[in-house]
Structure formats: C-alpha cells, structure tokens
Amino acid sequence: MKPLNMRYAQYHGDKYGRRGPLFMDRYKSIATQDQNYVQELVRYVHLNPLRSGMCKTLDDLDRYDWTGHSALMGNRSNGFQDTSSVLNRFGADVDGSRTCYRDFLDSGLKKGGGDNDELLSLVRASNAGVEKGRDARLWVIGDPAFIKKAVHEAHRRRLRIRKWTGAGPDFDPVTKKVCDEFGIDQSGLFIRHRGGPVSMARKAFVWLCVRKLEIPTTAVAEFLKISPGAVSNMIEEGKTIVETGGTLRI
C-alpha cells in the first residue's frame, strides 16, 4: 500500500502542480486469524458507498465505478484487481459465486448494520482514532495465542525501526551474501545495469532488505542512491530471483 500511495501522490502532484502529502492518515489494516472474517472485511469495504449515501441501492453499487465490487460482479475490468481470490470463497464457478457473493452483501444490508457487529465496532473504533498500535483488540482478530504472537511481532518491529532511526540499518551482512552469491564486487550493487548478474543481485538485495529484514524502502533507496519508487519496482522481481535460486538465506 505504501508504494502505491506514494506513486499515486507523485503522479497527482505532477499532474496538478501541488506539493506535500496527498493522504492524511496511514491506511487501516487488520490482522485476522479466522478466514471467515476475510469475507466480512470484503463486505465491510464494498458496502462503504452505500453506508455513506454515495449509492442508494445495491443495484447502484453494481455499477459504481469507484469500488472493486463492480469488477467482482463482472461489470468492469480492473487490471490490478484479482477477483478470483474473492469469488472463490463463494463458489466454484464464476456465475454461482457472484450470486452467492451478492446475496452475502444483501443479507448484511437486511440486518440493518450491514456487517458483523464485532467487526464494524472494531473498524469504527480504529477509524475514530482510538487505535494507537497498543490495544490489540483494535487491529487483531483471533484467539489469545494468535493475538499474543501478533503483538509480539509488532513490538519486535517497533524496536527494530527505533534502532534504525538512531543508528541506521546494517547493510553489510546482506551485501556480502548477495555479492558472493552472484559473484560480483560490492561496488556493483551501486551500478544501474539492465540484465545480467549485477541487475539480479540488486533486485535480490532489495527484496531481502525490504521483505526479509523489514528495512524501510526509503532507507534501502538512500543506501543504493536511487528513488524509493525504483526500490518498490524491484521487489517482486527480487523475490522471484531469490526463490528461484534457493540458496540465499538471511
């Protein structure tokens, strides 16, 4: 989400000649253990236009452009949207799953609130600014063991980010591993190159830093002396390179 928001903000700024942040707050995210809540979350998000009054009926929502619901119903195509991962939760064939999915939304509307009451309360509390990153009830759904694990992981990440803020991340171990793996000099990581081992090494380095070591994209960009957007564009290819090679371990 962060790279998407960043790139759209850059595009919007260039198009309209504006500067500064475009989005006011961080996007909301909820970790869930129970897969049934995934369907509840889908319903919550896609009923927002009805909840806000931007659409009056479910038929209006079927044709509303500014939501993924219309793509799920087959009324438009979004190249970036994977509709099958949602529809497969409601049935084996496309037509049948669309019918079940729409009925699921309709049943929520008929209940009055439109959603699971627990989930709705959770999201509303978070949106109201109650969530400070410490009350797990506002961002984790699951049994006590799952919540404990999520809170521990969040605490570990905060400590790591705090350490980076003070001393900066240590790139030396991953730099050495990647350069040894691809047989390049460490200075090669700072050279832009199309194809070949240098390009592969840079992409693998980016993925390991961002996804495995959880180093902020901006810190990796500063280290490589490239833009954060360029780092974001390298992540998925880096993942493929690392997983295909199968020998790089951090």
Backbone as numpy.savetxt, mean C-alpha at the origin, in Angstrom:
# Nx Ny Nz CAx CAy CAz Cx Cy Cz
1.25 2.98 -1.29 0.44 4.19 -1.29 1.29 5.46 -1.29
2.38 5.41 -0.52 3.21 6.61 -0.44 3.78 7.01 -1.80
4.38 6.06 -2.57 4.88 6.43 -3.91 3.76 6.92 -4.83
2.57 6.29 -4.73 1.45 6.71 -5.57 1.04 8.14 -5.23
0.87 8.43 -3.94 0.50 9.78 -3.53 1.55 10.80 -3.94
2.82 10.41 -3.77 3.91 11.33 -4.08 3.94 11.67 -5.57
3.82 10.62 -6.41 3.88 10.87 -7.85 2.67 11.67 -8.34
1.50 11.38 -7.76 0.32 12.15 -8.17 0.45 13.60 -7.73
0.98 13.83 -6.52 1.17 15.19 -6.03 2.14 15.96 -6.94
3.20 15.27 -7.41 4.16 15.90 -8.32 3.48 16.25 -9.64
2.68 15.30 -10.16 1.96 15.55 -11.42 1.00 16.72 -11.27
0.25 16.72 -10.17 -0.73 17.78 -9.94 -0.04 19.14 -9.80
1.12 19.15 -9.09 1.85 20.39 -8.93 2.38 20.93 -10.24
2.90 20.03 -11.10 3.41 20.46 -12.40 2.28 20.97 -13.30
1.14 20.31 -13.23 0.02 20.66 -14.11 -0.59 22.00 -13.72
-0.72 22.25 -12.42 -1.43 23.44 -11.97 -0.50 24.50 -11.37
0.82 24.26 -11.46 1.76 25.27 -11.00 1.69 25.56 -9.51
1.49 24.51 -8.71 1.41 24.72 -7.27 2.57 24.01 -6.58
2.82 24.41 -5.33 3.89 23.80 -4.56 3.36 23.38 -3.19
4.09 22.48 -2.56 3.70 22.05 -1.22 2.88 20.77 -1.24
2.54 20.24 -0.06 1.78 18.99 0.03 0.41 19.11 -0.61
-0.04 18.01 -1.20 -1.37 17.98 -1.80 -2.36 17.29 -0.86
-1.92 16.23 -0.19 -2.78 15.48 0.72 -2.51 15.90 2.15
-3.58 16.09 2.92 -3.43 16.64 4.26 -2.89 15.61 5.25
-3.47 14.40 5.28 -3.10 13.40 6.26 -2.60 12.13 5.60
-1.95 11.31 6.40 -1.54 9.99 5.95 -2.79 9.14 5.69
-2.73 8.28 4.67 -3.85 7.39 4.41 -4.03 6.45 5.59
-5.26 6.00 5.80 -5.56 5.10 6.91 -5.35 3.66 6.48
-4.80 2.85 7.38 -4.59 1.44 7.09 -4.94 0.62 8.32
-5.53 -0.55 8.08 -5.94 -1.43 9.17 -5.39 -2.82 8.90
-4.71 -3.39 9.88 -4.23 -4.77 9.77 -5.32 -5.69 10.27
-5.63 -6.73 9.48 -6.71 -7.63 9.87 -6.28 -9.08 9.75
-6.64 -9.85 10.74 -6.33 -11.27 10.74 -7.45 -12.07 10.09
-8.67 -11.71 10.40 -9.84 -12.43 9.90 -10.13 -11.99 8.47
-10.03 -12.93 7.53 -10.24 -12.59 6.12 -11.66 -12.12 5.82
-12.61 -12.45 6.70 -13.98 -11.97 6.49 -14.04 -10.44 6.58
-13.12 -9.87 7.35 -13.10 -8.42 7.48 -12.65 -7.75 6.20
-11.94 -8.48 5.34 -11.53 -7.91 4.07 -12.77 -7.53 3.26
-13.76 -8.40 3.25 -15.00 -8.09 2.54 -15.71 -6.90 3.19
-15.68 -6.84 4.52 -16.29 -5.71 5.20 -15.58 -4.41 4.84
-14.26 -4.46 4.73 -13.50 -3.27 4.37 -13.81 -2.82 2.95
-13.94 -3.81 2.05 -14.32 -3.48 0.66 -15.67 -2.80 0.64
-16.61 -3.33 1.41 -17.96 -2.73 1.43 -17.91 -1.32 2.03
-17.13 -1.16 3.10 -17.03 0.16 3.73 -16.52 1.21 2.73
-15.43 0.86 2.03 -14.82 1.81 1.10 -15.76 2.14 -0.06
-16.39 1.12 -0.62 -17.19 1.34 -1.83 -18.56 1.95 -1.55
-18.98 1.95 -0.30 -20.24 2.62 0.03 -20.03 4.07 0.46
-18.79 4.52 0.50 -18.52 5.90 0.91 -19.26 6.94 0.06
-19.33 6.80 -1.28 -20.06 7.79 -2.07 -21.55 7.86 -1.70
-22.13 6.71 -1.31 -23.53 6.72 -0.86 -23.65 7.35 0.52
-22.71 7.06 1.38 -22.72 7.59 2.73 -22.61 9.11 2.72
-21.81 9.63 1.78 -21.58 11.07 1.72 -22.65 11.81 0.93
-23.53 11.07 0.24 -24.58 11.70 -0.55 -24.17 12.00 -1.98
-22.97 11.61 -2.39 -22.53 11.86 -3.76 -23.28 10.96 -4.73
-23.73 9.81 -4.24 -24.62 8.93 -5.00 -25.88 8.71 -4.17
-27.01 8.68 -4.84 -28.27 8.53 -4.12 -28.70 7.09 -3.97
-28.38 6.26 -4.96 -28.81 4.87 -4.95 -27.66 3.96 -5.34
-27.85 2.66 -5.14 -26.84 1.69 -5.55 -26.69 1.67 -7.06
-27.79 1.94 -7.78 -27.71 2.03 -9.24 -26.80 3.19 -9.66
-26.90 4.31 -8.95 -26.00 5.44 -9.23 -24.55 5.05 -8.98
-24.33 4.31 -7.89 -22.99 3.89 -7.54 -22.40 2.98 -8.62
-23.25 2.13 -9.24 -22.78 1.24 -10.30 -22.13 1.99 -11.44
-22.56 3.25 -11.65 -22.06 4.04 -12.78 -21.14 5.18 -12.34
-20.85 5.23 -11.05 -20.02 6.32 -10.50 -18.55 6.09 -10.86
-17.94 7.10 -11.48 -16.58 6.93 -12.00 -15.50 6.88 -10.92
-15.72 7.56 -9.81 -14.63 7.79 -8.87 -14.61 6.76 -7.73
-14.76 5.52 -8.08 -14.67 4.43 -7.12 -14.36 3.15 -7.87
-13.76 2.18 -7.19 -13.47 0.90 -7.82 -14.70 0.03 -8.01
-15.81 0.44 -7.40 -17.03 -0.37 -7.49 -17.50 -0.53 -8.94
-17.46 0.55 -9.71 -17.94 0.47 -11.09 -17.10 -0.49 -11.92
-15.81 -0.60 -11.61 -14.95 -1.56 -12.31 -15.29 -2.98 -11.88
-15.57 -3.17 -10.61 -15.97 -4.50 -10.13 -17.26 -4.95 -10.79
-18.14 -3.99 -11.09 -19.41 -4.32 -11.74 -19.28 -4.44 -13.26
-18.08 -4.19 -13.79 -17.85 -4.34 -15.22 -18.30 -3.18 -16.06
-18.57 -2.02 -15.42 -19.06 -0.86 -16.16 -17.93 0.06 -16.62
-16.72 -0.20 -16.17 -15.55 0.55 -16.64 -14.33 -0.32 -16.40
-13.21 0.09 -16.97 -11.98 -0.68 -16.80 -10.89 0.23 -16.26
-10.30 -0.18 -15.13 -9.16 0.53 -14.58 -7.94 -0.37 -14.72
-6.97 0.05 -15.51 -5.82 -0.80 -15.75 -5.04 -1.14 -14.49
-5.13 -0.27 -13.48 -4.36 -0.47 -12.25 -5.12 -1.32 -11.23
-6.39 -1.62 -11.48 -7.22 -2.29 -10.48 -7.35 -3.78 -10.74
-7.00 -4.59 -9.76 -7.14 -6.04 -9.84 -8.52 -6.42 -9.30
-9.50 -6.53 -10.18 -10.87 -6.83 -9.74 -11.03 -8.29 -9.33
-10.23 -9.19 -9.88 -10.42 -10.61 -9.62 -10.17 -10.96 -8.16
-9.22 -10.28 -7.51 -8.92 -10.61 -6.12 -10.10 -10.33 -5.20
-10.94 -9.36 -5.58 -12.15 -9.08 -4.80 -13.29 -10.00 -5.23
-13.52 -10.09 -6.52 -14.65 -10.88 -7.01 -14.53 -12.36 -6.66
-13.31 -12.87 -6.61 -13.12 -14.29 -6.27 -13.60 -14.63 -4.87
-13.74 -13.63 -4.02 -14.25 -13.85 -2.67 -15.76 -14.09 -2.66
-16.41 -13.77 -3.77 -17.87 -13.86 -3.80 -18.39 -14.94 -4.74
-17.52 -15.60 -5.46 -17.98 -16.65 -6.35 -16.90 -17.09 -7.32
-17.19 -18.21 -8.02 -16.20 -18.79 -8.92 -16.24 -18.16 -10.31
-17.42 -17.74 -10.77 -17.52 -17.14 -12.09 -17.82 -15.65 -11.95
-17.46 -14.88 -12.96 -17.53 -13.42 -12.88 -18.95 -12.93 -12.66
-19.89 -13.41 -13.47 -21.27 -12.92 -13.36 -21.86 -13.25 -12.00
-21.64 -14.48 -11.54 -22.19 -14.88 -10.24 -21.55 -14.11 -9.09
-20.25 -13.90 -9.17 -19.57 -13.17 -8.09 -20.00 -11.71 -8.06
-20.24 -11.11 -9.22 -20.72 -9.72 -9.24 -22.10 -9.61 -8.59
-22.94 -10.58 -8.86 -24.27 -10.58 -8.25 -24.18 -10.70 -6.74
-23.35 -11.63 -6.27 -23.20 -11.82 -4.82 -22.54 -10.61 -4.16
-21.57 -10.03 -4.84 -20.89 -8.84 -4.31 -21.87 -7.68 -4.17
-22.68 -7.46 -5.21 -23.64 -6.35 -5.15 -24.69 -6.60 -4.09
-25.15 -7.86 -3.96 -26.11 -8.19 -2.90 -25.50 -7.93 -1.52
-24.19 -8.17 -1.39 -23.51 -7.94 -0.12 -23.53 -6.45 0.23
-23.29 -5.58 -0.77 -23.38 -4.16 -0.54 -24.81 -3.75 -0.18
-25.77 -4.31 -0.92 -27.17 -3.98 -0.70 -27.63 -4.39 0.70
-27.17 -5.56 1.17 -27.56 -6.01 2.51 -27.01 -5.08 3.57
-25.83 -4.52 3.33 -25.27 -3.55 4.25 -26.11 -2.29 4.33
-26.59 -1.83 3.18 -27.44 -0.65 3.15 -28.76 -0.89 3.89
-29.30 -2.07 3.74 -30.59 -2.38 4.36 -30.48 -2.49 5.87
-29.26 -2.74 6.37 -29.07 -2.80 7.83 -29.14 -1.41 8.45
-29.02 -0.38 7.61 -29.12 0.97 8.12 -27.76 1.66 8.18
-26.78 1.02 8.76 -25.46 1.63 8.87 -24.63 1.41 7.63
-24.88 0.31 6.94 -24.15 0.03 5.72 -22.95 -0.85 5.91
-22.58 -1.17 7.15 -21.37 -1.93 7.39 -21.46 -2.69 8.71
-20.47 -3.52 8.93 -20.26 -4.14 10.22 -20.07 -3.04 11.26
-20.85 -3.09 12.36 -20.82 -2.00 13.34 -19.45 -1.83 13.97
-18.78 -2.94 14.27 -17.46 -2.87 14.89 -16.47 -2.19 13.96
-16.49 -2.60 12.69 -15.58 -2.01 11.71 -15.87 -0.53 11.52
-17.16 -0.19 11.41 -17.53 1.20 11.19 -17.07 2.08 12.35
-17.23 1.59 13.57 -16.78 2.35 14.74 -15.27 2.53 14.73
-14.57 1.47 14.34 -13.10 1.51 14.27 -12.63 2.57 13.30
-13.17 2.55 12.09 -12.72 3.49 11.05 -13.11 4.91 11.41
-14.31 5.09 11.95 -14.73 6.44 12.32 -13.86 7.01 13.43
-13.49 6.16 14.39 -12.61 6.62 15.47 -11.26 7.02 14.91
-10.74 6.23 13.99 -9.44 6.53 13.38 -9.52 7.82 12.58
-10.59 7.98 11.79 -10.74 9.17 10.97 -10.97 10.43 11.81
-11.49 10.23 13.01 -11.74 11.38 13.88 -10.47 11.85 14.58
-9.36 11.14 14.33 -8.09 11.57 14.90 -7.77 10.91 16.22
-8.52 9.87 16.58 -8.27 9.19 17.84 -7.02 8.33 17.75
-6.79 7.76 16.56 -5.68 6.82 16.38 -4.35 7.56 16.45
-3.53 7.17 17.42 -2.22 7.78 17.60 -1.10 6.77 17.39
-1.43 5.59 16.89 -0.43 4.57 16.67 -0.17 3.72 17.89
-0.87 3.97 19.00 -0.62 3.23 20.23 -1.81 2.37 20.64
-3.02 2.83 20.38 -4.21 2.06 20.72 -4.46 1.04 19.61
-4.06 -0.21 19.84 -4.13 -1.23 18.79 -5.55 -1.50 18.34
-6.52 -1.23 19.20 -7.92 -1.49 18.83 -8.36 -0.64 17.64
-7.63 0.41 17.37 -8.01 1.31 16.29 -7.31 1.02 14.98
-6.40 0.05 14.95 -5.74 -0.24 13.66 -5.43 -1.71 13.47
-5.81 -2.58 14.41 -5.60 -4.01 14.26 -6.89 -4.74 14.62
-7.28 -5.68 13.76 -8.44 -6.53 14.03 -7.96 -7.97 14.07
-8.18 -8.64 15.19 -7.75 -10.03 15.29 -7.77 -10.51 16.73
-7.25 -11.72 16.95 -7.21 -12.27 18.30 -6.04 -11.65 19.08
-5.97 -11.86 20.41 -4.93 -11.22 21.22 -3.51 -11.50 20.73
-3.24 -12.73 20.28 -1.89 -13.06 19.81 -1.54 -12.26 18.56
-2.51 -12.11 17.65 -2.27 -11.36 16.42 -2.05 -9.88 16.73
-2.86 -9.33 17.64 -2.72 -7.93 18.01 -1.36 -7.68 18.68
-0.96 -8.60 19.57 0.32 -8.46 20.25 1.47 -8.46 19.25
1.40 -9.36 18.27 2.45 -9.43 17.26 2.50 -8.16 16.42
1.33 -7.63 16.05 1.28 -6.40 15.24 1.83 -5.21 16.01
1.48 -5.12 17.29 1.97 -4.00 18.11 3.48 -4.10 18.27
3.99 -5.32 18.49 5.44 -5.51 18.64 6.17 -5.09 17.36
5.62 -5.48 16.21 6.24 -5.13 14.93 6.22 -3.62 14.71
5.11 -2.98 15.06 5.01 -1.53 14.91 6.02 -0.82 15.81
6.18 -1.34 17.03 7.14 -0.75 17.97 8.57 -0.90 17.43
8.87 -2.08 16.88 10.20 -2.32 16.33 10.49 -1.36 15.18
9.50 -1.13 14.33 9.70 -0.21 13.22 9.92 1.21 13.69
9.18 1.64 14.71 9.35 2.99 15.24 10.75 3.18 15.80
11.25 2.16 16.50 12.61 2.24 17.04 13.64 2.34 15.93
13.42 1.56 14.86 14.37 1.59 13.74 14.36 2.94 13.04
13.18 3.49 12.83 13.07 4.80 12.19 13.71 5.88 13.06
13.51 5.77 14.39 14.10 6.73 15.31 15.63 6.67 15.23
16.15 5.46 15.12 17.60 5.28 15.00 18.11 5.89 13.71
17.38 5.66 12.59 17.79 6.23 11.30 17.77 7.74 11.34
16.75 8.28 12.02 16.63 9.74 12.09 17.85 10.36 12.76
18.37 9.66 13.78 19.52 10.19 14.50 20.84 9.93 13.81
21.09 8.67 13.45 22.41 8.29 12.91 22.40 7.99 11.43
21.22 7.79 10.86 21.14 7.42 9.45 21.30 5.91 9.27
20.71 5.34 8.23 20.79 3.90 8.01 22.19 3.45 7.62
22.52 2.22 7.97 23.83 1.65 7.62 23.67 0.83 6.34
24.14 1.39 5.22 24.00 0.72 3.93 25.15 -0.25 3.63
26.20 -0.22 4.43 27.39 -0.98 4.10 27.16 -2.49 3.95
26.45 -3.15 4.89 26.27 -4.60 4.77 25.53 -5.01 3.49
24.43 -4.32 3.18 23.67 -4.70 1.99 24.42 -4.32 0.73
25.18 -3.22 0.77 25.99 -2.83 -0.39 27.00 -3.92 -0.73
27.69 -4.42 0.29 28.70 -5.45 0.07 28.08 -6.74 -0.46
26.95 -7.15 0.12 26.30 -8.39 -0.32 25.87 -8.30 -1.78
25.26 -7.19 -2.13 24.75 -7.03 -3.50 25.90 -6.97 -4.50
26.92 -6.19 -4.20 28.05 -6.06 -5.13 28.80 -7.38 -5.30
28.94 -8.14 -4.21 29.58 -9.45 -4.31 28.73 -10.40 -5.16
27.41 -10.32 -4.97 26.50 -11.21 -5.71 26.58 -10.97 -7.21
26.65 -9.70 -7.62 26.62 -9.37 -9.05 28.03 -9.11 -9.61
29.05 -9.24 -8.78 30.41 -9.10 -9.26 30.75 -7.72 -9.77
30.29 -6.70 -9.07 30.58 -5.33 -9.49 31.28 -4.59 -8.35
31.99 -3.52 -8.70 32.60 -2.67 -7.71 31.52 -1.85 -7.00
31.73 -1.52 -5.75 30.70 -0.80 -5.00 30.36 0.55 -5.62
31.30 1.14 -6.32 31.02 2.41 -6.98 30.00 2.25 -8.10
29.82 1.00 -8.58 28.86 0.75 -9.65 27.43 1.02 -9.25
27.15 0.93 -7.94 25.78 1.18 -7.48 25.34 2.62 -7.75
26.29 3.51 -7.94 25.95 4.91 -8.12 25.95 5.32 -9.59
26.07 4.33 -10.47 26.11 4.61 -11.91 24.80 4.16 -12.55
24.12 5.08 -13.20 22.89 4.72 -13.90 23.25 3.92 -15.13
22.57 2.77 -15.27 22.95 1.87 -16.34 21.71 1.13 -16.83
21.57 1.00 -18.13 20.43 0.28 -18.71 20.85 -1.16 -18.99
20.27 -2.09 -18.26 20.57 -3.50 -18.47 21.90 -3.90 -17.87
22.13 -5.22 -17.83 23.39 -5.74 -17.34 23.42 -5.86 -15.82
24.54 -6.36 -15.29 24.65 -6.62 -13.85 24.56 -5.36 -12.99
25.03 -4.22 -13.49 24.97 -2.99 -12.70 23.52 -2.59 -12.46
22.73 -2.60 -13.52 21.31 -2.25 -13.39 20.58 -3.23 -12.47
20.87 -4.52 -12.62 20.23 -5.53 -11.78 20.64 -5.35 -10.31
21.90 -5.04 -10.09 22.39 -4.85 -8.73 21.70 -3.66 -8.06
21.54 -2.59 -8.80 20.89 -1.39 -8.24 19.45 -1.68 -7.85
18.75 -2.41 -8.71 17.35 -2.72 -8.42 17.22 -3.69 -7.24
18.10 -4.66 -7.19 18.10 -5.59 -6.06 18.41 -4.86 -4.76
19.37 -3.95 -4.84 19.75 -3.15 -3.68 18.57 -2.35 -3.16
17.84 -1.73 -4.07 16.68 -0.91 -3.70 15.63 -1.77 -3.01
15.31 -2.93 -3.59 14.27 -3.78 -2.99 14.67 -4.27 -1.61
15.92 -4.69 -1.46 16.38 -5.18 -0.17 16.32 -4.08 0.89
16.73 -2.88 0.51 16.73 -1.77 1.47 15.31 -1.37 1.87
14.44 -1.21 0.87 13.10 -0.68 1.14 12.18 -1.73 1.73
12.18 -2.94 1.15 11.22 -3.95 1.57 11.73 -4.86 2.70
12.99 -5.23 2.67 13.49 -6.15 3.68 14.01 -5.43 4.91
14.75 -4.34 4.70 15.30 -3.59 5.82 14.42 -2.43 6.25
13.37 -2.15 5.44 12.39 -1.11 5.75 13.03 0.27 5.90
14.04 0.52 5.10 14.66 1.85 5.08 13.77 2.77 4.24
13.49 3.97 4.71 12.61 4.88 3.96 13.11 5.11 2.53
12.18 5.21 1.61 12.50 5.45 0.21 13.36 6.69 0.03
13.05 7.73 0.79 13.81 8.97 0.65 15.27 8.79 1.05
15.51 7.94 2.07 16.90 7.71 2.50 17.67 6.93 1.45
17.02 5.95 0.82 17.67 5.17 -0.24 17.95 6.07 -1.44
17.00 6.93 -1.77 17.19 7.86 -2.89 18.37 8.79 -2.63
18.46 9.29 -1.41 19.56 10.19 -1.08 20.90 9.46 -1.17
20.93 8.21 -0.73 22.17 7.44 -0.79 22.62 7.19 -2.23
21.67 6.85 -3.11 22.00 6.57 -4.51 22.07 7.83 -5.37
21.67 8.96 -4.76 21.67 10.25 -5.47 20.73 10.23 -6.68
19.53 9.69 -6.43 18.47 9.70 -7.43 17.19 10.17 -6.74
16.12 10.32 -7.50 14.87 10.80 -6.92 14.12 9.66 -6.21
13.28 9.98 -5.22 12.46 8.96 -4.57 11.55 8.23 -5.56
11.09 8.96 -6.58 10.26 8.32 -7.60 11.02 7.25 -8.36
12.30 7.52 -8.66 13.12 6.52 -9.36 13.32 5.29 -8.50
13.49 5.49 -7.19 13.62 4.36 -6.27 12.34 3.52 -6.28
11.19 4.18 -6.20 9.91 3.47 -6.21 9.73 2.65 -7.47
10.18 3.18 -8.60 10.03 2.48 -9.87 10.91 1.22 -9.96
11.94 1.16 -9.14 12.89 0.04 -9.19 12.50 -1.11 -8.26
11.58 -0.87 -7.35 11.31 -1.84 -6.29 10.81 -3.17 -6.82
9.77 -3.16 -7.67 9.18 -4.42 -8.12 10.14 -5.24 -8.98
10.90 -4.56 -9.85 11.90 -5.29 -10.65 12.98 -5.86 -9.75
13.34 -5.11 -8.71 14.32 -5.60 -7.76 13.84 -6.85 -7.04
12.57 -6.88 -6.70 11.98 -8.06 -6.05 12.12 -9.28 -6.95
11.79 -9.13 -8.22 11.89 -10.24 -9.17 13.33 -10.72 -9.29
14.25 -9.79 -9.36 15.67 -10.14 -9.50 16.15 -10.93 -8.28
15.80 -10.46 -7.09 16.24 -11.14 -5.87 15.60 -12.52 -5.74
14.29 -12.59 -5.98 13.59 -13.87 -5.81 13.98 -14.87 -6.88
14.30 -14.41 -8.07 14.73 -15.31 -9.14 16.13 -15.84 -8.84
17.00 -14.97 -8.35 18.36 -15.39 -8.02 18.39 -16.37 -6.86
17.64 -16.03 -5.82 17.49 -16.94 -4.70 18.67 -17.10 -3.78
19.73 -16.29 -3.95 20.92 -16.44 -3.10 21.16 -15.26 -2.19
20.52 -14.12 -2.47 20.71 -12.94 -1.63 19.88 -13.06 -0.37
20.51 -12.95 0.79 19.81 -13.02 2.07 20.29 -11.87 2.95
19.35 -11.18 3.55 19.67 -10.08 4.47 19.17 -10.43 5.86
